[in-house]
Amino acid sequence: MIRFFSLIPRRPDIDRQRFHDHWRHPHGTLGRQIPGMLTYVQAHQFDTDRLGPGQDEYDGVAMPSFDSPKAAAALVDEPLFVDNIRPDEPLFQDLPRVIFFITEEEVIVSRPPIGARAGVDRQWDVLERPTSIHLLQFVHRDGNLDWAGADDAELGLRIGALRHAVNRPSAEVHGDEPPFLGARQLWWPTLTAFQDGVDADRAAFEELLARAGHAVTMLAVSERFLR
């Protein structure tokens, strides 16, 4: 699956609440109508004491998915985007700082293995939930080339994440000049589940995130607009 990330900072004169609400509606209501998207999720960043400075560099991440890199790259030329979405963006986004990142997504844990967590955790499916707690990490180009390791899945399970994916740049779109080396995504059903999972194994949490080196890491409430 192809995942399109749009890292969005808010306009400096717009407060946080107004940014998030405008993004939800009208922007999100318009955006979910764009043809060709398989899914559309908005990740709304919020601060947490489990992460350090820089977690609020971006106020949110738009995450549509597509069936091909070509379809993802064509998003910005889609007439509905050109006519309705693009004119709305300057009303709440700091456009010069927006970053587009088109990736190939690999889900390394779709749900916990049998016996690894409570049985009810295996019933939780992010695709069936309107909201989730979502940790996103984007590895800068001067970060660690080996940011993804063989035991990533194990470390994610140790901190209670119910789903775990890694994303690598689409060479077809970015060639040799991607904006990031890659991205990591982890999901929890609730904020309490995230906090309890991290606090139960802080060493695993820090080891997993430190692998990236120089990176942007944020926690968000992800809201699903299109399955």
C-alpha positions as CSV (number, residue, x, y, z in Angstrom):
1,M,0.0,0.0,0.0
2,I,1.1,3.5,-0.7
3,R,0.9,6.0,2.2
4,F,1.0,9.7,1.5
5,F,2.1,11.8,4.5
6,S,1.5,15.5,4.5
7,L,3.2,17.1,7.6
8,I,1.3,20.3,8.4
9,P,2.4,23.2,10.6
10,R,-0.3,25.7,11.5
11,R,-0.2,29.3,10.4
12,P,1.5,31.3,13.2
13,D,-1.5,33.6,13.8
14,I,-3.9,30.6,14.2
15,D,-4.3,29.1,17.6
16,R,-4.3,25.3,18.1
17,Q,-8.0,24.8,18.6
18,R,-8.9,26.8,15.5
19,F,-6.3,24.9,13.4
20,H,-7.6,21.5,14.4
21,D,-11.2,22.4,14.0
22,H,-10.8,24.0,10.6
23,W,-8.8,21.0,9.5
24,R,-11.6,18.7,10.6
25,H,-14.3,20.8,8.9
26,P,-14.6,22.2,6.3
27,H,-11.2,20.9,5.1
28,G,-11.6,17.3,6.1
29,T,-15.2,17.1,4.9
30,L,-14.0,18.4,1.5
31,G,-10.9,16.2,1.4
32,R,-12.7,12.9,2.0
33,Q,-14.5,13.4,-1.3
34,I,-11.3,13.3,-3.4
35,P,-11.5,10.3,-5.8
36,G,-8.8,7.7,-5.8
37,M,-8.1,7.6,-2.1
38,L,-8.4,4.2,-0.4
39,T,-8.3,5.7,3.1
40,Y,-8.0,9.2,4.6
41,V,-6.8,9.8,8.2
42,Q,-6.0,13.0,10.0
43,A,-3.4,12.8,12.8
44,H,-3.9,15.7,15.3
45,Q,-0.8,16.3,17.3
46,F,-0.9,16.9,21.1
47,D,1.8,17.2,23.7
48,T,2.8,14.4,26.0
49,D,5.3,14.2,28.8
50,R,6.5,10.8,27.3
51,L,8.2,12.7,24.5
52,G,10.7,15.5,24.6
53,P,11.3,18.9,22.9
54,G,10.3,19.3,19.2
55,Q,7.2,17.1,19.4
56,D,5.0,20.0,18.3
57,E,7.1,21.0,15.2
58,Y,4.1,19.9,13.1
59,D,0.5,20.3,14.3
60,G,-0.8,17.4,12.3
61,V,-0.2,14.8,9.5
62,A,-2.7,14.1,6.7
63,M,-2.5,10.5,5.7
64,P,-4.4,9.3,2.6
65,S,-3.5,5.9,1.1
66,F,-3.5,4.9,-2.6
67,D,-3.0,1.7,-4.6
68,S,0.0,3.1,-6.6
69,P,2.7,5.8,-6.4
70,K,1.3,7.3,-9.6
71,A,-2.1,7.7,-8.0
72,A,-0.6,9.3,-4.9
73,A,1.5,11.7,-6.9
74,A,-1.5,12.7,-8.9
75,L,-3.4,13.9,-5.8
76,V,-2.3,17.5,-6.1
77,D,-3.6,17.6,-9.7
78,E,-7.0,16.2,-9.0
79,P,-9.6,18.8,-10.0
80,L,-11.5,18.6,-6.6
81,F,-8.1,19.2,-4.8
82,V,-7.2,22.1,-7.1
83,D,-10.7,23.7,-6.9
84,N,-11.6,23.1,-3.3
85,I,-8.7,21.9,-1.1
86,R,-5.8,24.0,-2.3
87,P,-7.7,27.4,-1.9
88,D,-8.6,26.4,1.7
89,E,-5.0,25.5,2.8
90,P,-3.7,29.0,3.3
91,L,-6.5,29.7,5.7
92,F,-4.9,27.6,8.4
93,Q,-1.6,26.0,7.2
94,D,1.9,27.5,7.2
95,L,2.3,26.4,3.6
96,P,6.1,27.0,3.0
97,R,6.8,24.5,5.8
98,V,4.5,21.7,4.7
99,I,6.3,18.5,3.7
100,F,4.9,15.8,1.3
101,F,6.3,12.2,1.8
102,I,5.0,9.4,-0.4
103,T,5.9,5.9,0.9
104,E,5.5,2.2,0.7
105,E,4.0,0.9,3.9
106,E,4.9,-2.3,5.6
107,V,2.8,-3.4,8.5
108,I,5.0,-5.5,10.7
109,V,2.4,-6.1,13.4
110,S,-1.3,-6.0,12.3
111,R,-2.5,-7.2,15.7
112,P,-0.8,-8.8,18.7
113,P,0.1,-12.5,18.4
114,I,-2.1,-15.0,20.3
115,G,-0.9,-15.0,23.9
116,A,1.1,-11.8,23.7
117,R,-1.7,-9.6,25.0
118,A,-5.2,-9.9,26.4
119,G,-7.6,-11.6,24.0
120,V,-9.7,-8.4,23.6
121,D,-6.6,-6.6,22.2
122,R,-6.7,-8.9,19.2
123,Q,-10.2,-7.8,18.4
124,W,-9.2,-4.2,18.1
125,D,-8.7,-3.0,14.5
126,V,-7.6,0.5,13.6
127,L,-9.5,0.3,10.3
128,E,-12.8,-0.1,12.3
129,R,-12.2,2.7,14.8
130,P,-13.0,6.4,14.3
131,T,-10.1,7.4,16.5
132,S,-6.8,6.0,17.9
133,I,-3.7,7.1,19.6
134,H,-1.0,7.2,17.0
135,L,2.8,7.7,17.4
136,L,4.5,8.9,14.3
137,Q,8.2,9.3,13.7
138,F,9.9,10.7,10.6
139,V,13.6,10.0,10.2
140,H,15.5,13.0,8.8
141,R,18.0,12.3,6.0
142,D,20.9,12.8,8.4
143,G,19.4,10.3,10.8
144,N,20.4,6.6,11.1
145,L,20.4,4.6,7.9
146,D,19.6,1.5,10.0
147,W,16.6,3.1,11.7
148,A,14.5,-0.1,11.2
149,G,15.7,-3.2,13.0
150,A,14.9,-6.9,13.1
151,D,13.4,-6.7,16.6
152,D,11.2,-3.7,16.0
153,A,8.1,-5.8,16.2
154,E,9.1,-7.2,19.6
155,L,9.9,-3.7,21.0
156,G,6.6,-2.4,19.8
157,L,4.8,-5.2,21.5
158,R,6.7,-4.6,24.8
159,I,5.3,-1.1,25.0
160,G,1.7,-2.3,24.3
161,A,1.3,-1.1,20.7
162,L,-1.4,-3.1,19.0
163,R,-0.3,-2.2,15.4
164,H,3.1,-1.2,14.0
165,A,4.2,-0.2,10.6
166,V,7.3,1.2,8.9
167,N,7.3,3.3,5.8
168,R,10.0,3.7,3.2
169,P,10.3,6.4,0.5
170,S,8.8,5.7,-2.9
171,A,11.7,5.7,-5.3
172,E,9.3,6.1,-8.1
173,V,8.1,9.5,-6.7
174,H,11.1,10.8,-4.8
175,G,14.1,9.2,-6.6
176,D,17.3,9.7,-4.7
177,E,16.0,12.8,-2.9
178,P,13.3,11.8,-0.4
179,P,12.5,14.3,2.3
180,F,13.0,11.6,5.0
181,L,14.8,8.2,5.2
182,G,11.5,6.7,6.4
183,A,8.7,6.7,9.0
184,R,7.5,4.6,11.9
185,Q,3.9,4.3,13.1
186,L,2.6,2.7,16.3
187,W,-1.0,2.6,17.4
188,W,-2.8,2.2,20.8
189,P,-6.6,2.2,21.4
190,T,-6.5,4.9,24.1
191,L,-4.2,7.4,25.7
192,T,-4.2,5.4,28.9
193,A,-3.1,2.3,27.0
194,F,-0.2,4.3,25.5
195,Q,0.9,5.7,28.8
196,D,0.6,2.4,30.6
197,G,2.5,0.6,27.8
198,V,5.4,3.1,27.7
199,D,5.6,3.3,31.5
200,A,5.7,-0.5,31.7
201,D,8.9,-0.8,29.6
202,R,10.5,2.6,29.2
203,A,13.7,1.0,28.1
204,A,12.0,-0.6,25.1
205,F,10.3,2.7,24.2
206,E,13.5,4.7,24.3
207,E,15.5,2.0,22.4
208,L,12.9,1.9,19.6
209,L,12.7,5.7,19.2
210,A,16.5,6.2,19.5
211,R,17.2,4.1,16.5
212,A,16.1,6.9,14.2
213,G,18.7,9.3,15.3
214,H,17.7,12.8,14.1
215,A,13.9,12.6,13.7
216,V,10.6,14.3,14.2
217,T,8.5,12.3,16.7
218,M,5.0,13.1,17.7
219,L,1.9,11.7,19.4
220,A,-1.5,12.3,17.8
221,V,-5.1,11.5,18.0
222,S,-5.8,10.0,14.6
223,E,-9.3,10.5,13.2
224,R,-10.5,8.4,10.3
225,F,-12.5,10.2,7.6
226,L,-12.5,7.5,5.0
227,R,-11.9,3.8,5.7
